[in-house]
Amino acid sequence: MTGSHTGRAHALADAAPVPYWLDRPERPDPLPPSTGRADTDLLVVGGGYSGLWTALLAKQDDPDRDVLLVEAGTCGWAASGRNGGFCASSLTHGLANGVDRFPDEIDQLERLGRENLDAIAATVADLGIDCDFERTGELAVAVEPYQLDGLAEDAALARRYGRDVRLLDADEVRAEVDSPTYLGGLWDRDRVAMLDPARLAWGLRRAAVDLGVRIHEHTRVTGLRADGAALRAETAGGPDAIPGSVRARQVVLATNAFPPLLRRLRAWLVPVYDYALMTEPLTDAQRTSIGWANRQGLADTGNQFHYYRITGDGRILFGGYDAVYHYGNRVAPALEQRDATFTALADHFFTTFPQLDGLRFSHRWGGVIDTCTRFCPFFGTAYDGRLGYAAGYTGLGVGATRFGARVMLDLLGGEDTPLTRLDLVRSKPMPFPPEPVRAAGIHLTRWSLARADARDGRRNLWLRTLDRLGLGFDS
């Protein structure tokens, strides 16, 4: 998807280099210092969705349980507050990926995913979390002729597993959202919700505190070790941090893309940077020019794909395309800004919606997500079952982290449950090779995917080899 427009660089000129939510007046106030007691029954490390859901569910299961959550920054500041706001039912990063990897239990995973999304909707309603939750579904659009066959195949697969989907021709898809680039579409009408990701994180934070979870932000865990029948987490941070260390009977690692405290996870995870733009609010005339009355989430179907949605205050979030890995699993604040990607996204935006010429972008940002070689989460325990972890969500953590939290609590409980019996839970992805082979393979894959997009989807020898090894991914 390419184009040219003399005003596109100008449209980016004043965009704030921070996530949209950082400029919001409704950002939560800092938490008052909670009890400084440095011991707990359950220590949750990480205050994104994964950690917040774990703490919340643990207290709902047992209101008398002492739960302590520590976060190096503030709750929701990283991927949980920076993502596109697509809350999907899929636990396997798409139905096709799940069918390929877990054919014997995909029916069960589809049911569990739907139940998980229903539970998120119920939690948002019951706890009064104001996060613009809208179960509008997702509209996948073809922007090249060769992609139409893929949409038809996806529609047939979705219907086979009971999904409510509608295949649209060019006129029908443009009646939903008007872009001259759209040649067809597939609307999954009930398996994806749109929401404000930062406000979901803030709402979960408030709900956890209301239930009695002790939360210490600006508290970084620097190491873990066994301490008798418990675990001890070494801590560091600002004046409100727990000084020294925390002793816990059980620990949940919910740090996802950030350098893991458990060494074995380093072979299975890589951090990848994703980028997004946010427009200023559309005028009534601009909104009329594109339609979008049903407010679906949108995504095109190239290998290097874009995702976009309408926000509650009438802006367009437009992100994706580039997924950038830095040598040695590097994660740093400086990597959240990438001018080449922002320029490309702006160009692609106006190619998609030329009728919005003159619209400006108010914000631009990047964030890091965790991925693994099977592109969906994996789970496990360590320290004789006293520590649980889940990671590898590959961008679909808005919804799947609640399921992951439930799995981690079941694993820590040491019981045989329907969740702990899943092959999804019991198996592990293939590890990534060490550097420099890791970076070379990732960059070759990224180059090959871009080349496939430019060659009507034809996959080269490298991509076909990955497909044969079960490592291929095309969305």
C-alpha positions as CSV (number, residue, x, y, z in Angstrom):
1,M,0.0,0.0,0.0
2,T,1.8,3.1,-1.2
3,G,1.1,6.6,-2.3
4,S,2.4,10.1,-2.3
5,H,1.1,13.3,-0.9
6,T,2.9,16.6,-0.3
7,G,1.1,17.3,2.9
8,R,1.7,14.0,4.6
9,A,4.9,15.0,6.3
10,H,3.1,18.2,7.5
11,A,0.3,16.1,8.9
12,L,2.9,14.5,11.3
13,A,4.8,17.6,12.1
14,D,3.1,18.4,15.4
15,A,2.2,14.9,16.6
16,A,3.1,14.4,20.2
17,P,5.7,11.6,20.6
18,V,3.8,10.0,23.4
19,P,0.9,7.6,23.5
20,Y,-2.5,9.3,23.3
21,W,-3.4,8.2,26.8
22,L,-0.5,10.1,28.4
23,D,-2.3,13.4,27.5
24,R,-5.7,12.4,28.9
25,P,-7.1,14.3,31.8
26,E,-8.7,11.1,33.3
27,R,-5.3,9.4,33.9
28,P,-5.5,7.9,37.4
29,D,-3.9,9.6,40.4
30,P,-0.8,7.9,41.9
31,L,-1.8,5.2,44.4
32,P,-1.4,6.1,48.0
33,P,1.4,4.1,49.7
34,S,-0.1,0.7,50.8
35,T,1.2,-1.3,53.8
36,G,4.9,-1.7,53.6
37,R,4.7,-5.3,54.7
38,A,7.3,-7.1,52.6
39,D,5.7,-10.6,52.6
40,T,2.6,-11.9,50.8
41,D,0.9,-15.1,49.8
42,L,0.9,-14.2,46.1
43,L,3.3,-11.8,44.5
44,V,2.4,-10.6,40.9
45,V,5.3,-9.1,39.0
46,G,4.0,-6.7,36.3
47,G,1.1,-4.3,36.2
48,G,-0.2,-4.8,32.6
49,Y,-3.2,-6.8,31.7
50,S,-1.6,-10.1,32.6
51,G,-0.7,-9.0,36.1
52,L,-3.9,-7.0,36.7
53,W,-6.2,-9.8,35.7
54,T,-4.2,-12.3,37.8
55,A,-4.4,-10.1,40.9
56,L,-8.1,-9.4,40.3
57,L,-9.1,-13.1,39.7
58,A,-7.0,-14.3,42.7
59,K,-8.9,-11.9,45.0
60,Q,-12.3,-12.8,43.5
61,D,-11.5,-16.5,44.1
62,D,-10.4,-15.8,47.7
63,P,-11.1,-12.4,49.2
64,D,-9.0,-13.2,52.3
65,R,-5.9,-14.0,50.2
66,D,-3.1,-11.4,50.5
67,V,-2.1,-10.4,47.0
68,L,0.7,-7.9,46.2
69,L,1.3,-6.5,42.7
70,V,4.6,-4.7,41.9
71,E,5.2,-2.7,38.7
72,A,8.4,-1.1,37.5
73,G,6.5,1.9,36.0
74,T,2.8,2.6,36.4
75,C,0.0,0.1,35.8
76,G,-0.8,-0.2,32.1
77,W,2.1,2.1,30.9
78,A,3.6,-0.4,28.5
79,A,1.9,-2.6,25.9
80,S,-1.4,-2.7,27.8
81,G,-1.8,1.1,27.3
82,R,-0.2,1.3,23.9
83,N,-2.0,-1.3,21.8
84,G,-4.7,-0.9,19.1
85,G,-7.6,-1.8,21.4
86,F,-8.7,-5.0,19.6
87,C,-10.1,-7.4,22.2
88,A,-10.4,-10.7,20.4
89,S,-11.8,-14.0,21.5
90,S,-9.1,-16.0,19.9
91,L,-6.6,-17.7,22.2
92,T,-4.4,-18.9,19.4
93,H,-3.8,-15.7,17.4
94,G,-6.4,-16.5,14.8
95,L,-8.5,-19.5,13.9
96,A,-6.2,-20.7,11.2
97,N,-3.1,-20.7,13.5
98,G,-5.1,-22.6,16.1
99,V,-6.3,-25.2,13.6
100,D,-2.7,-25.7,12.3
101,R,-1.2,-26.0,15.8
102,F,-3.9,-27.5,18.0
103,P,-6.2,-29.5,15.7
104,D,-7.4,-31.9,18.3
105,E,-8.6,-29.2,20.7
106,I,-9.5,-26.2,18.5
107,D,-13.2,-26.7,19.2
108,Q,-12.5,-26.5,22.9
109,L,-10.2,-23.5,22.5
110,E,-12.8,-21.7,20.4
111,R,-15.4,-22.2,23.1
112,L,-13.0,-21.1,25.9
113,G,-12.1,-18.0,23.9
114,R,-15.7,-17.1,23.5
115,E,-16.4,-17.6,27.2
116,N,-13.3,-15.5,28.0
117,L,-14.5,-12.6,25.9
118,D,-18.0,-12.9,27.4
119,A,-16.4,-12.8,30.9
120,I,-14.4,-9.6,30.0
121,A,-17.6,-8.0,28.8
122,A,-19.3,-9.0,32.1
123,T,-16.4,-7.7,34.2
124,V,-16.4,-4.3,32.4
125,A,-20.2,-4.0,32.9
126,D,-20.3,-5.3,36.5
127,L,-17.4,-3.2,37.7
128,G,-18.4,-0.1,35.8
129,I,-15.1,0.2,33.8
130,D,-15.5,3.0,31.4
131,C,-13.4,1.8,28.5
132,D,-15.6,2.3,25.5
133,F,-16.2,-1.5,25.2
134,E,-18.0,-2.2,21.9
135,R,-18.6,-5.6,20.5
136,T,-18.6,-4.4,16.9
137,G,-16.4,-7.2,15.4
138,E,-13.5,-6.9,13.0
139,L,-13.6,-6.3,9.3
140,A,-10.7,-7.8,7.4
141,V,-10.3,-6.1,4.0
142,A,-8.6,-7.2,0.8
143,V,-6.5,-4.4,-0.9
144,E,-5.0,-6.6,-3.6
145,P,-6.8,-9.0,-5.9
146,Y,-4.9,-12.1,-4.7
147,Q,-6.2,-11.5,-1.2
148,L,-9.8,-12.2,-2.1
149,D,-9.2,-15.9,-2.3
150,G,-7.8,-15.8,1.2
151,L,-10.8,-14.1,2.5
152,A,-13.1,-16.7,1.0
153,E,-11.0,-19.5,2.6
154,D,-11.1,-17.7,5.9
155,A,-14.9,-17.3,5.7
156,A,-15.4,-21.0,5.0
157,L,-13.1,-22.0,7.9
158,A,-14.8,-19.6,10.3
159,R,-18.3,-20.9,9.4
160,R,-17.1,-24.5,9.9
161,Y,-16.4,-23.5,13.6
162,G,-19.6,-21.7,14.1
163,R,-18.4,-18.1,13.8
164,D,-20.8,-15.4,12.7
165,V,-19.1,-14.0,9.6
166,R,-20.2,-12.2,6.5
167,L,-18.2,-12.1,3.2
168,L,-18.5,-8.8,1.4
169,D,-17.8,-7.8,-2.2
170,A,-16.2,-4.5,-3.1
171,D,-19.5,-2.5,-3.1
172,E,-20.6,-4.0,0.2
173,V,-17.4,-3.4,2.0
174,R,-17.2,0.2,0.8
175,A,-20.8,0.6,2.0
176,E,-19.4,-0.2,5.5
177,V,-16.2,1.8,5.3
178,D,-15.4,3.8,2.1
179,S,-11.9,3.4,0.9
180,P,-10.9,3.2,-2.8
181,T,-8.4,0.5,-1.9
182,Y,-11.0,-2.0,-0.7
183,L,-11.8,-4.9,-3.0
184,G,-13.6,-7.1,-0.6
185,G,-14.0,-7.9,3.1
186,L,-14.8,-10.4,5.8
187,W,-16.7,-9.2,8.8
188,D,-16.4,-11.3,11.9
189,R,-19.3,-9.9,13.8
190,D,-19.2,-11.2,17.3
191,R,-15.7,-12.5,18.2
192,V,-13.9,-9.1,18.6
193,A,-14.6,-6.1,20.7
194,M,-13.2,-2.6,20.4
195,L,-12.1,-0.8,23.6
196,D,-9.9,2.0,25.0
197,P,-6.9,0.0,26.2
198,A,-5.5,2.4,28.7
199,R,-8.9,3.0,30.4
200,L,-9.3,-0.8,30.6
201,A,-6.0,-1.1,32.4
202,W,-6.9,1.8,34.7
203,G,-10.3,0.2,35.5
204,L,-8.7,-3.1,36.3
205,R,-6.2,-1.3,38.6
206,R,-9.0,0.5,40.5
207,A,-11.0,-2.7,40.8
208,A,-8.0,-4.7,42.1
209,V,-7.3,-2.0,44.8
210,D,-11.0,-1.9,45.8
211,L,-10.8,-5.7,46.4
212,G,-7.8,-5.2,48.6
213,V,-4.9,-6.0,46.3
214,R,-1.8,-4.1,47.5
215,I,-0.2,-2.4,44.5
216,H,3.3,-0.8,44.6
217,E,4.2,1.1,41.3
218,H,7.7,2.2,40.5
219,T,9.0,-1.0,42.1
220,R,11.3,-3.0,39.9
221,V,12.1,-6.7,40.7
222,T,15.7,-7.3,40.0
223,G,16.0,-11.0,40.9
224,L,14.3,-14.1,42.3
225,R,15.6,-16.9,44.5
226,A,14.3,-19.7,46.7
227,D,13.8,-18.8,50.3
228,G,12.8,-21.9,52.2
229,A,9.3,-22.9,51.3
230,A,8.8,-19.5,49.6
231,L,10.4,-17.3,47.0
232,R,12.2,-14.0,47.6
233,A,12.1,-11.2,45.0
234,E,14.8,-8.5,45.2
235,T,13.3,-5.1,44.6
236,A,14.5,-1.6,43.8
237,G,12.8,1.7,42.8
238,G,11.6,5.1,44.0
239,P,10.5,6.3,47.4
240,D,7.2,4.4,47.3
241,A,8.9,1.1,46.3
242,I,9.1,-1.8,48.7
243,P,12.7,-1.6,49.9
244,G,15.0,-4.6,49.7
245,S,12.9,-7.6,48.9
246,V,9.5,-9.4,49.1
247,R,9.0,-12.9,50.4
248,A,6.0,-14.7,48.8
249,R,4.6,-18.2,49.0
250,Q,3.8,-18.0,45.2
251,V,4.9,-15.7,42.4
252,V,3.4,-14.9,39.0
253,L,5.6,-13.5,36.3
254,A,3.6,-11.1,34.1
255,T,6.4,-9.2,32.5
256,N,5.8,-10.4,28.9
257,A,8.1,-8.6,26.5
258,F,10.5,-7.2,29.1
259,P,13.7,-9.1,30.0
260,P,12.5,-12.1,31.9
261,L,13.5,-12.9,35.5
262,L,13.4,-16.6,34.6
263,R,16.4,-17.5,32.4
264,R,14.6,-20.3,30.5
265,L,12.1,-17.8,29.0
266,R,14.8,-16.0,27.1
267,A,15.0,-18.7,24.5
268,W,11.3,-18.6,23.8
269,L,10.6,-14.9,23.6
270,V,11.6,-12.0,21.4
271,P,10.4,-8.4,21.9
272,V,9.1,-6.7,18.8
273,Y,8.3,-3.0,18.4
274,D,5.0,-2.0,16.9
275,Y,4.0,1.6,16.0
276,A,0.8,3.6,15.8
277,L,-0.6,7.0,14.9
278,M,-3.6,8.8,16.3
279,T,-5.5,11.5,14.3
280,E,-7.1,14.6,15.6
281,P,-10.9,14.2,16.0
282,L,-12.7,14.0,12.6
283,T,-15.3,16.6,11.7
284,D,-18.8,15.5,10.9
285,A,-18.1,16.0,7.1
286,Q,-15.0,13.8,7.4
287,R,-16.8,11.1,9.2
288,T,-19.6,11.1,6.7
289,S,-17.0,10.8,3.9
290,I,-15.8,7.4,5.2
291,G,-19.0,6.0,6.7
292,W,-17.9,3.5,9.3
293,A,-21.3,3.7,11.1
294,N,-20.8,0.2,12.6
295,R,-17.5,1.1,14.2
296,Q,-15.8,-2.3,13.4
297,G,-12.1,-2.7,13.9
298,L,-10.4,-2.9,10.6
299,A,-7.3,-4.7,9.4
300,D,-6.0,-5.4,5.9
301,T,-4.8,-8.8,4.9
302,G,-1.2,-8.4,3.8
303,N,1.7,-10.0,5.6
304,Q,2.7,-6.5,6.8
305,F,-0.8,-5.5,7.8
306,H,-2.4,-2.4,9.3
307,Y,-5.0,-2.3,12.0
308,Y,-7.2,0.7,12.7
309,R,-10.3,1.7,14.6
310,I,-12.5,4.7,15.6
311,T,-12.1,5.9,19.2
312,G,-14.8,7.1,21.5
313,D,-13.9,10.7,20.9
314,G,-14.0,10.4,17.1
315,R,-10.3,9.9,16.2
316,I,-8.7,7.2,14.1
317,L,-6.0,5.0,15.5
318,F,-3.9,3.6,12.7
319,G,-1.0,1.3,13.4
320,G,0.9,-1.8,12.4
321,Y,2.8,-2.6,9.2
322,D,6.3,-2.5,10.7
323,A,7.3,-5.0,13.4
324,V,10.8,-4.2,14.3
325,Y,13.3,-6.4,16.2
326,H,16.5,-5.1,17.7
327,Y,19.6,-7.2,18.1
328,G,20.1,-8.9,21.4
329,N,16.4,-8.6,22.4
330,R,17.0,-4.9,23.1
331,V,14.3,-2.9,24.8
332,A,14.8,0.8,25.4
333,P,12.6,4.0,25.5
334,A,14.5,5.4,22.5
335,L,13.1,2.6,20.3
336,E,9.6,3.9,20.8
337,Q,10.1,6.5,18.1
338,R,10.9,5.5,14.5
339,D,10.5,8.3,12.0
340,A,10.6,6.0,8.9
341,T,7.7,4.0,10.2
342,F,5.6,7.0,11.2
343,T,6.2,8.5,7.7
344,A,5.2,5.2,6.1
345,L,2.1,4.9,8.2
346,A,1.0,8.4,7.4
347,D,1.5,7.7,3.7
348,H,-0.5,4.5,4.0
349,F,-3.3,6.2,5.9
350,F,-3.9,8.8,3.2
351,T,-3.7,6.2,0.5
352,T,-6.5,4.3,2.4
353,F,-8.6,7.5,3.0
354,P,-7.7,10.1,0.4
355,Q,-10.9,11.9,1.3
356,L,-9.4,12.8,4.7
357,D,-6.7,15.0,3.0
358,G,-5.8,17.7,5.5
359,L,-6.5,15.7,8.6
360,R,-3.5,15.9,11.1
361,F,-2.1,13.4,13.5
362,S,-2.1,14.4,17.2
363,H,0.0,11.6,18.6
364,R,2.6,9.0,17.5
365,W,4.1,6.2,19.6
366,G,5.6,2.8,19.7
367,G,5.6,-0.1,22.1
368,V,7.1,-3.5,22.5
369,I,5.1,-6.8,22.4
370,D,6.3,-10.3,23.1
371,T,6.2,-13.0,20.5
372,C,7.2,-16.6,20.2
373,T,7.6,-19.1,17.4
374,R,4.0,-20.3,17.6
375,F,2.6,-16.8,17.8
376,C,0.2,-17.5,20.7
377,P,0.8,-17.8,24.5
378,F,2.7,-20.5,26.3
379,F,2.6,-21.3,30.0
380,G,4.6,-23.0,32.7
381,T,5.9,-23.2,36.3
382,A,9.3,-23.1,38.0
383,Y,10.7,-23.4,41.5
384,D,8.8,-26.6,42.2
385,G,5.5,-25.1,41.1
386,R,5.8,-22.0,43.3
387,L,6.1,-19.7,40.2
388,G,3.8,-19.4,37.3
389,Y,4.2,-17.6,34.0
390,A,2.5,-16.9,30.7
391,A,4.0,-15.1,27.7
392,G,4.1,-14.9,23.9
393,Y,0.7,-13.3,23.2
394,T,2.0,-11.7,20.0
395,G,-0.3,-8.7,20.1
396,L,-3.6,-10.4,21.1
397,G,-3.1,-10.0,24.8
398,V,-5.9,-7.6,25.4
399,G,-8.3,-10.5,25.5
400,A,-6.1,-13.6,26.0
401,T,-4.3,-12.3,29.1
402,R,-7.4,-12.9,31.2
403,F,-7.4,-16.5,30.1
404,G,-3.7,-16.6,30.8
405,A,-4.3,-15.3,34.3
406,R,-6.8,-18.1,34.9
407,V,-4.3,-20.7,33.6
408,M,-1.5,-19.4,35.8
409,L,-3.7,-19.5,38.9
410,D,-4.7,-23.1,38.1
411,L,-1.1,-24.1,37.6
412,L,-0.1,-22.6,40.9
413,G,-3.0,-24.4,42.5
414,G,-1.4,-27.7,41.4
415,E,-4.7,-29.2,40.4
416,D,-5.7,-31.1,37.3
417,T,-8.2,-28.8,35.6
418,P,-9.7,-28.6,32.1
419,L,-7.3,-25.7,31.4
420,T,-4.1,-27.4,32.7
421,R,-4.9,-30.4,30.6
422,L,-4.9,-28.4,27.3
423,D,-2.0,-29.1,24.9
424,L,-1.9,-25.3,24.5
425,V,-1.0,-25.1,28.2
426,R,1.2,-28.2,28.4
427,S,3.3,-27.7,25.3
428,K,6.0,-25.1,24.5
429,P,7.0,-23.3,21.3
430,M,10.2,-24.0,19.5
431,P,13.0,-21.8,20.9
432,F,14.6,-19.1,18.9
433,P,18.3,-19.6,18.1
434,P,20.9,-17.5,19.9
435,E,22.4,-14.4,18.4
436,P,23.6,-13.6,15.8
437,V,21.4,-16.3,14.1
438,R,18.3,-15.0,15.9
439,A,18.5,-11.5,14.4
440,A,19.5,-12.8,11.0
441,G,16.6,-15.1,10.8
442,I,14.1,-12.5,12.0
443,H,15.3,-9.9,9.6
444,L,15.3,-12.4,6.7
445,T,11.7,-13.3,7.6
446,R,10.7,-9.7,7.7
447,W,12.3,-9.0,4.3
448,S,10.7,-12.1,2.8
449,L,7.2,-11.1,4.0
450,A,7.5,-7.7,2.5
451,R,8.7,-9.3,-0.7
452,A,5.7,-11.7,-0.7
453,D,3.3,-8.7,-0.3
454,A,4.9,-7.1,-3.4
455,R,4.7,-10.4,-5.4
456,D,0.9,-11.2,-5.1
457,G,1.5,-13.2,-1.9
458,R,4.0,-15.6,-3.4
459,R,6.2,-17.0,-0.6
460,N,9.9,-17.5,-1.3
461,L,11.9,-20.6,-0.3
462,W,12.7,-19.2,3.2
463,L,9.0,-18.7,4.0
464,R,8.0,-22.1,2.5
465,T,10.7,-23.7,4.7
466,L,9.3,-22.0,7.8
467,D,5.9,-23.2,6.8
468,R,7.1,-26.8,6.6
469,L,8.7,-26.5,10.0
470,G,5.5,-25.1,11.6
471,L,7.1,-21.6,12.0
472,G,5.3,-19.8,9.3
473,F,2.9,-16.9,9.9
474,D,1.1,-14.8,7.3
475,S,-0.9,-12.2,9.1
